[in-house]
C-alpha cells in the first residue's frame, strides 16, 4: 500500500488549505456557464448549475470547519488561491482542463469530469505522477512533490485517513476554538446540512459528505440525504431527462429537460484582462468585477475566522456580483470574432494593485445566483 503523505497536523493543514482552493475553483466555472444563459431560457439547466454552485459553497464552509477544528486558519485571500484558468484536474490516469466557458455540451462534459466518481484501482494507485508542465494542478499532494491524486474522491480519502492517523497519536488534534465553527444557523443551502466539527467523527463525516455529494462515491447516485450527487445531476443535462428513484445511471426515466444550446451568450473561453482593450469600458468593468470578487473572498475569510454571522452578508454579496457578470457577458469583446466578454477572475493582491497571477500563469495579469 502507498505510504501516507500525511504525518502530522501541519500536513493536515496543508491538505485542507488545498481542499479549500479546490472547492472554490469549481465555483467560477459553474458561474460562468450559469450567467452565460440568456434570461428566461434554459430554466432546467440554470437551476441544476445554480444549485451545484450553492452546494460548492457548503463544501467550502465544511472544509473551513475541519481546518478550524485542528487549529488552522482559513485564508481565501492568499496569493494563488484562485487558480489561473484553464487549470487541471485528474480524471483517473489522465488530466483535463477546467475552463471558464459558456453553457454548452463541452461545459457540461467538463462538469461531469469534475464530479465523476473515481476510485483508484488499488491503494497503490491513489497517487499518480504529475505530468510535466501541467500547472496549476488542483489535486496534487502538498507534501509529496510531483504527485497528484487519481481523483477528487481519492484526494479526500487521503485526508480522511490522515485525520485518523494523526488523531491516534495526538489527543489534542481537535483543540481548535469552537467559536470559529460555522453552524447551521449561519448557512442554509437546501442541499445538505452544516456539520460543526469537534472531533474525528464529525471531521470525517464532513469530508465524506463533500465527496458523496459531488461524486456519489460511497452512496451510489444519491448522497446521505437522498439527493442526487452532482455528477448525476449534470448527467441529466447530457441524457436529456431527470432521474427517478430506481433508475439505472445511464437511463433516466423522468420528465424531459428542455435545453436550447443557442440561447447562450457566446463568451470567450477563459478570458484574461490582456484580452480587453486598454482603457475601454469593458476593461474597467472586468477589473471592477475582479476587485469585487476579491472583496467577497475577504468577507468569507472573515466569516471563517471568528465572525460566522458575516456568512449571511457574503450570500448577499454573491447576489450582487450578478450585475457585474451581466455587464460583461451581454457585450461583444472587440477583436474576438464576435465572442462576448466575461469575468477573468484574476484577483488583485490588494487595493489599487495589479492582479495577482496564480502559480503557473504566464498571462498578463459569485458568486452564486439569481
C-alpha positions in Angstrom: 0.0 0.0 0.0 1.2 3.5 -0.8 2.8 5.2 2.2 0.7 8.0 3.8 1.5 11.5 2.7 0.1 12.9 5.9 2.3 12.6 9.1 1.2 15.4 11.4 -1.1 18.3 12.0 0.9 20.6 9.7 0.5 18.1 6.8 -3.3 18.1 7.5 -3.4 21.8 7.4 -1.6 21.9 4.1 -4.1 19.4 2.7 -7.1 21.3 4.0 -5.8 24.5 2.6 -5.6 22.7 -0.8 -9.1 21.4 -0.3 -10.4 25.0 0.3 -8.8 26.1 -3.0 -10.2 23.0 -4.8 -13.8 23.6 -3.6 -13.6 27.2 -4.6 -12.0 26.5 -8.0 -15.2 25.0 -9.4 -17.4 28.0 -8.5 -16.2 30.5 -11.2 -16.5 27.6 -13.7 -20.1 27.0 -12.8 -21.0 30.7 -12.6 -19.6 31.5 -16.0 -21.8 28.8 -17.6 -24.8 29.9 -15.5 -24.6 33.6 -16.3 -23.9 32.9 -20.0 -27.5 31.6 -20.3 -29.9 34.2 -21.7 -32.5 35.4 -19.3 -35.8 33.4 -19.2 -34.2 30.5 -21.2 -32.8 27.1 -20.2 -34.5 27.1 -16.8 -33.8 23.4 -16.1 -30.1 23.8 -16.8 -29.8 27.1 -15.0 -31.4 25.5 -11.9 -29.1 22.5 -11.9 -26.0 24.6 -12.3 -27.1 27.2 -9.7 -27.8 24.5 -7.1 -24.4 22.9 -7.7 -22.7 26.3 -7.2 -24.5 26.9 -3.9 -23.6 23.5 -2.7 -19.9 24.1 -3.5 -20.2 27.0 -1.0 -21.4 24.5 1.5 -18.4 22.3 0.8 -16.1 25.3 1.1 -17.6 26.0 4.6 -17.4 22.4 5.7 -13.7 22.3 4.8 -13.2 25.6 6.8 -14.8 24.0 9.8 -12.5 21.0 9.7 -9.5 23.3 9.2 -10.5 25.5 12.2 -11.2 22.4 14.3 -7.5 21.4 14.1 -6.1 24.9 14.6 -5.7 26.0 11.0 -6.6 29.5 9.7 -8.7 29.6 6.5 -7.5 32.2 4.1 -9.3 32.7 0.8 -7.2 35.8 0.0 -3.8 34.3 -0.2 -1.9 34.6 -3.5 -2.7 31.7 -5.8 -5.9 30.7 -4.0 -7.9 31.5 -7.2 -6.4 29.4 -10.0 -5.3 30.7 -13.4 -7.8 29.2 -15.8 -7.5 26.9 -17.6 -6.4 24.7 -14.6 -6.0 21.0 -14.4 -7.9 18.3 -12.6 -7.3 14.5 -12.6 -9.7 12.1 -14.3 -8.2 8.7 -13.4 -4.9 8.2 -15.3 -5.4 11.4 -17.3 -5.8 15.1 -16.6 -8.3 17.5 -18.2 -8.6 21.3 -18.2 -11.2 23.3 -16.2 -12.1 26.4 -18.2 -14.3 29.4 -17.8 -16.7 28.7 -20.7 -20.3 29.4 -21.7 -23.1 26.8 -21.2 -22.5 24.2 -23.9 -22.1 20.5 -24.3 -18.4 21.0 -23.8 -19.1 22.8 -20.5 -21.4 20.1 -19.2 -18.8 17.4 -20.2 -16.3 19.3 -18.0 -18.7 19.5 -15.1 -19.2 15.7 -15.4 -15.4 15.2 -15.4 -15.1 17.4 -12.3 -17.6 15.4 -10.4 -17.1 11.9 -11.9 -16.7 9.1 -9.4 -13.1 8.0 -9.4 -11.9 5.2 -7.1 -8.4 4.2 -7.8 -8.0 0.5 -9.0 -5.8 -0.2 -6.0 -4.4 1.6 -2.9 -1.1 1.9 -4.6 -2.7 3.8 -7.5 -4.2 6.6 -5.3 -1.2 8.8 -6.0 -0.1 9.3 -9.6 3.0 11.0 -11.0 2.2 14.6 -12.1 2.6 15.0 -15.9 5.4 17.5 -16.7 4.2 21.1 -17.4 0.7 20.5 -16.0 0.4 23.5 -13.8 -1.6 24.7 -11.9 -2.9 21.2 -10.9 -5.7 21.4 -8.4 -5.5 18.0 -6.8 -1.8 17.5 -6.3 -0.2 16.5 -3.0 1.1 19.4 -0.9 3.5 17.1 0.9 4.7 14.7 -1.8 6.4 16.7 -4.6 5.4 15.8 -8.1 2.5 13.6 -7.2 -1.2 14.1 -7.7 -4.3 12.1 -6.9 -6.3 9.7 -9.1 -9.5 11.7 -8.4 -11.0 14.2 -6.1 -12.6 11.4 -4.1 -9.1 9.8 -3.6 -7.8 13.2 -2.5 -10.4 13.4 0.2 -9.9 9.8 1.2 -6.2 10.7 1.9 -7.3 13.5 4.2 -9.9 11.3 6.0 -7.3 8.6 6.6 -4.7 11.2 7.6 -7.1 12.6 10.2 -7.5 9.2 11.8 -3.7 8.5 11.7 -2.8 11.9 13.4 -5.6 11.8 15.9 -4.4 8.4 17.1 -1.1 9.9 18.3 -2.2 13.5 19.0 -5.1 13.7 21.5 -5.2 17.5 21.2 -5.6 17.5 17.4 -9.2 18.8 17.7 -8.4 21.6 20.2 -9.3 24.4 17.7 -11.5 27.3 19.0 -15.2 26.1 18.8 -16.3 29.7 18.4 -14.8 29.6 14.9 -17.2 26.9 13.7 -20.0 27.8 11.3 -23.2 26.2 12.5 -26.5 25.6 10.7 -27.8 29.0 11.9 -25.3 30.8 9.6 -25.7 28.8 6.4 -28.5 27.1 4.7 -28.2 25.7 1.1 -31.2 23.4 0.9 -28.9 20.6 -0.2 -27.2 19.3 2.9 -26.8 20.3 6.5 -23.9 22.2 8.0 -21.7 20.0 10.2 -20.0 21.5 13.3 -16.6 19.8 13.6 -15.4 19.0 17.1 -13.7 15.6 16.9 -12.6 12.9 14.5 -16.0 11.5 13.8 -17.5 14.9 12.8 -14.5 15.8 10.7 -14.6 12.6 8.7 -18.4 13.0 8.3 -17.9 16.5 6.9 -15.4 15.3 4.3 -17.3 12.2 3.4 -20.3 14.3 2.8 -18.4 16.5 0.4 -17.1 13.6 -1.6 -20.5 11.9 -1.7 -22.5 15.0 -2.7 -20.1 15.7 -5.5 -19.3 12.2 -6.8 -21.6 9.8 -5.1 -18.7 7.6 -4.2 -20.0 5.7 -1.3 -23.7 6.0 -1.7 -24.2 5.4 -5.4 -26.2 8.0 -7.3 -27.5 9.7 -4.1 -25.8 11.3 -1.1 -26.6 10.6 2.5 -29.6 13.0 2.4 -31.1 11.2 -0.6 -30.2 14.0 -3.0 -28.6 13.2 -6.4 -24.9 13.7 -6.4 -23.6 16.5 -8.6 -22.2 14.1 -11.2 -25.7 12.6 -11.9 -27.4 16.0 -11.9 -25.1 17.1 -14.7 -25.6 13.7 -16.5 -29.2 14.7 -16.7 -28.2 17.5 -19.0 -26.3 15.1 -21.2 -29.1 12.5 -21.3 -32.0 14.9 -21.6 -34.1 13.6 -18.8 -34.4 13.8 -15.0 -33.7 10.7 -12.9 -36.4 8.9 -11.0 -35.7 6.8 -7.9 -34.6 3.3 -9.0 -33.3 4.4 -12.5 -30.1 3.0 -13.9 -27.3 5.6 -14.1 -27.4 5.6 -17.9 -31.1 5.6 -18.3 -33.1 8.3 -16.5 -36.9 7.8 -16.9 -38.2 11.1 -15.6 -39.5 14.2 -17.4 -37.6 15.5 -20.3 -35.3 18.5 -19.8 -35.7 21.4 -22.2 -32.3 22.6 -23.4 -31.5 25.2 -26.0 -27.8 25.4 -26.6 -28.3 28.5 -28.8 -29.9 30.7 -26.1 -26.5 31.4 -24.6 -24.1 34.4 -24.9 -21.0 33.2 -26.8 -18.5 34.3 -24.2 -14.8 33.9 -24.8 -13.3 30.8 -23.1 -11.1 31.6 -20.1 -10.6 35.3 -21.0 -7.7 37.3 -19.5 -7.5 41.0 -18.7 -5.0 41.3 -21.5 -7.8 40.5 -23.9 -9.7 43.7 -23.1 -8.7 46.9 -25.0 -6.7 49.1 -22.7 -8.8 52.0 -21.3 -12.1 50.5 -22.5 -15.3 50.4 -20.5 -15.2 46.6 -20.7 -11.7 46.6 -19.2 -12.9 48.8 -16.4 -15.9 46.6 -15.7 -13.7 43.4 -15.8 -11.2 44.9 -13.3 -14.0 46.1 -11.0 -15.6 42.7 -11.0 -12.2 41.1 -10.0 -11.9 43.6 -7.2 -15.4 42.9 -6.0 -14.8 39.2 -6.2 -11.6 39.6 -4.1 -13.6 41.6 -1.5 -16.1 38.7 -1.5 -13.3 36.2 -0.7 -12.1 38.6 2.0 -15.6 38.6 3.6 -15.7 34.8 3.5 -12.2 34.7 5.2 -13.5 36.9 8.0 -16.6 34.7 8.4 -14.4 31.6 8.7 -12.1 33.4 11.3 -14.4 34.3 14.1 -17.3 36.2 12.5 -19.6 33.5 11.2 -22.6 35.8 11.0 -20.8 37.5 8.1 -21.6 34.5 6.0 -25.1 35.8 5.6 -23.6 39.1 4.3 -21.4 37.1 1.9 -24.5 35.5 0.4 -25.9 38.9 -0.3 -22.6 39.9 -1.9 -22.8 36.8 -4.1 -26.2 38.0 -5.5 -24.8 41.5 -6.1 -21.9 40.1 -8.2 -24.5 39.1 -10.8 -24.7 42.7 -12.1 -21.0 42.7 -12.9 -21.3 39.4 -14.7 -24.2 40.7 -16.8 -22.4 43.9 -17.8 -19.7 41.7 -19.3 -21.4 38.7 -20.9 -24.0 40.8 -22.7 -21.4 42.7 -24.6 -19.1 41.6 -27.5 -15.4 41.7 -26.9 -13.6 43.7 -29.6 -11.2 41.8 -31.7 -12.5 38.4 -30.7 -14.6 37.4 -33.8 -18.0 38.1 -32.2 -17.3 36.4 -28.8 -18.5 38.1 -25.7 -16.7 39.3 -22.6 -16.8 37.6 -19.2 -15.1 37.9 -15.8 -11.4 36.7 -15.8 -11.2 36.0 -12.0 -7.7 37.5 -11.9 -7.9 38.7 -8.3 -6.0 41.9 -7.2 -3.5 41.4 -4.4 -4.8 44.5 -2.7 -6.5 47.9 -3.2 -5.1 49.5 -6.3 -2.7 46.7 -7.1 -2.2 44.7 -10.3 -3.9 41.3 -10.5 -2.1 38.5 -8.6 -1.4 35.7 -11.0 -1.7 32.2 -9.8 1.3 29.8 -9.8 1.9 28.7 -13.4 0.1 31.6 -15.0 2.1 33.3 -17.7 -0.6 35.7 -19.0 -0.9 39.3 -18.1 -2.2 39.9 -15.2 -20.0 34.7 -7.1 -20.8 34.0 -6.7 -23.9 32.4 -6.5 -27.0 33.3 -8.1 -30.2 35.0 -9.0 
